[in-house]
């Protein structure tokens, strides 16, 4: 692996406490031959001072403002030359041997564009973590879930998903990606700010015939909600707004209109559910997300056209539909009571 240029890149915003808590594991388990970068999103705390004094090995990139997750990484990665990028959250703790199995998997197949490790919870170490678990998936209606995590239900890691497998999307909490492909396919959509940008990018890659994989031999522990709490209205707004943009940008023309309408109807059900939980703030977040999406449809359509050009320029095969779940995860979860991935109707037993 000495010839493979691997750059670990952590984005930080006012997270000096996370840097102190989690960076030591990255330094301990990353070979000296590999670069470790921290891109600072215009922090106003003592992050820069902490990095310079306590982590001299780390290469620091000072961004002039808080660009958010998506554009922050775009700004940082355009200045980092490598064969592979490891996009790693600042609240992620890595383990011994977390890099080697993933790089070896890349070498087995040039059509593998991105890989994620198995992601466990830092707070509940024997449980999967929300952001990625044992591999990101999507059903035919555009709803996302994971092996080991369906909506907010997390499974314990009992080794039940310790197999390499194609997935729909790799978690941005710990995303290994070929650097050349990151740039060729336009990187993240900076307008997303945070959430869903990795799903959007992975979808573009799969449309061009590439594969996205999970390598469970690599294990990362993730705190989760380090910047935005999972139950925050801001996160709800970003998730709902950005998934609509992702669907409009990536769905085929024969599907996009009816599926967007279908999702709007289901969102009304989600809003009612939040009302029963006495979370009017989340109902308002959904309404604002819809409004923001509709106002931005013209610019999203431009991105759809630009993305189509990129996909066609770098296509290596037909669209990869391997990891799309053929059923409805909403139906399985809410009506059939299936809260465990291996219990889902269309999962091969």
Secondary structure, DSSP 8 states (H G I E B T S, - for coil): -TTS-EEEEEEESS-HHHHHHHHHHHHHHS-TTSEEEEEEES-SSSHHHHHHHH-TTSEEEEESS--HHHHHHHHHHTT---SEEEEE-TTEEE-TTTTHHHHHHHHH-TTEEEEEEEEEESSSTTBB-TTTTT-EEEETTS-EEETTEETTEE-B-SSTT-S-EE-SB--TTEEEEEHHHHHHTT-S-GGG-SSSHHHHHHHHHHHTT-EEEEEEEEEEEE---SSS-TT-HHHHHHHHHHHHHHHHHHS-HHHHHHHHHHHHHHHHHHHHHHHHTT-HHHHHHHHHHHHHHHHTHHHHHHHHHHHHHHHHHT--SS---TTEESS-HHIIIIIS---SGGGSTTS--
